[in-house]
């Protein structure tokens, strides 16, 4: 079964800017390497990621999944093969963060909530470090003092500058990030 990788970040971004260029390259690289791309299904980096995914020669129907905040399936960027119209508004961020790995590209408060949720859910996390917004702030950092995985010495939000670096981290670590949130504990 193909692993799911969420690309999160700015819903509004310059389509010719660095963030969209990275998201496009990341979407394509994920499909090239056998992953599925998940996003919130909106514009900005989410749209660029789906465009990149669809540009891959290995793209197949079902490789792009939108977890929409709306009830209306048609209120997405139109590039998702599968649209899950949750109607949950910002609360759908927990579903976006529940992929096998999460890659942040810039982002504001919504991205921050997805990052915090992904950390708590013990997901592999990667951040584009050359961006303003939350991905640049959390790249290379731990989000919490708690140890999520004793066996992973460098458990953190891995900072990257290129899609190739992100793929290398996915290939190295994704099998090790196999835990799940077990509820709030003292």
N, C-alpha and C positions, 0 to 999 in steps of 0.2 A: 504494500500500500504506500502511495506517495505521501511524504511528510508535508504538512501545511506550514507555510511561513507567512506571517502577517507583516505587511509593510504599512507602517503608521506614520503620520506626520501632517504637515500643513495641507489643509483642504483648499487653501487659496495660495498659489505660488506661481511665480513667473515660469511659464512653460519653456522658456529658453534659458532659465537660470540653472545654477549648479544643483539645487535640490531635485528638480525634475529630471535633470540629466542623470543624476545618481540613481533616482528611483526607476527610471527607464532601464538603465544598465542592470540594475538589481533584478527587476522583473524578468528581463531576458535571461540573465545568468541563472536565476532560480529554475526556470523551465528547461534551460539547456542542461541542467544538472539533476533533473528528475524530481523537482519539487512542485507543489501547487502554490499559487499566490492568493493570499487572502487580504482584503482591506475593507474599509468602511464603505467603499463603493462610491465615494464622492469625487470631487475634483482634485486639483493640485497634484501632490505626490502620489495619491491613490490612483488617479487616472493615468499618470505617467508610468506607474508600475504595471498596470494592466496593459497599456500600449506596448511596453517593453516585453511583457510576457507573450503577447500575441505576435510579436515580431520574430520570436524564436522559431527556427525550423522544426523544433521538437514539440511545439505547441499542439495540444489536442483539446477538443471540446471537454469542458469540465476542469480545466486548469486554473481558471480565475473564479474566485468566490467572493461575493460582496455580502457583508453583514451590515445591512442598511438600518439606519436609525428610524426610518419611516415605515408606515403601514403599506404605502403604495410601492409596489415592486418597480414601477417605472421611474421613480425619483432617484435613480442612480446615474452613474456616468455612462451607462449603456454598453460597457465593455465586459461585464461579468457574465460568465457562462451560467453561474448559479447565483441567484439573488435570494438571500434570506431576509425578508422584510420583517424585522422584529417589532417595529412600532415602539421600541423601548427608549427612543431618544438617546441621551448620553449613556444610559445604563447598558446599552448594547456593547459598550467598550469592554466589558468583562468577557464577552464572547469573542471579540476580535483578539483580545490578549490571550485567549486559551488555545492558540495554535501551538505547534511543536517548537517554534522559535518566533521571535518578534524582532523586526528591524525598524528602528526609528530614523526618520529623516526630518530634522527640524522639529517643528511642532509647538503648539501652545498648551493650554490647560487640558484639552481633551487627550492629547498625546501623553501628557504627564500622568493622567489617570490610567491610561493604558499601560504605561511603563510601570507604575506602582503595582497595578494588578498583576502584570506579567511576572514581576519580581516575586510577589507573594505566592503566585501559582507555580513558582519554581521553573519558569521557562528559560530557555537559552535566549539571551538578549544581546543585540548588536546595535550600535548607534553610529550613524554617519557623523564623524567628528568635525568635519569642516563646514558645519552649518550653524547658523544662529538658531535659537530655539532650544528645546530640551535635549535633542540628540547631542548637540555640541557640549551641553553642560554635564550630561551624565556619562559620556563616553569615557571609558577607563575607570569608572567609579563603581563602588558597591552602593546599593540604595538603602541598605539596612545593616545593622550590626549583627543580625542573626546569621548563623551559618546555615546555608541551604543544603549544601552538599559537602560532607566531610572529605570525600575523595577527590574533589575538584579544587586544587590549590588556588587557582586564580579565578574563582567564581566572582564575576563582576559583569557589568555591561561592557562588552568588548567594543572598543572604538576602532573604526575602520575609515579608510580614505577611498577605497575602491570596492567595486562589486566582487572582484577576484579575492580580495582579502576577506570579505564577508563569506564567500563560498568556502574558503579554506577553514574558517572558524566553524562554519556549519558542519563540514565534513569531519573535523577533528572532534567536536564536542556533542553533536546532536544526540548521539546514542547515550551519552552519559547523563543528559538532562532528561531523565525519564520519570522523575518524581511528580507528585501531585500535592496540591494544598490539602491538608487534612483537618482543616478547621482552626479556628482561633484557639490558642492555648495560653495559659498563664506565662 
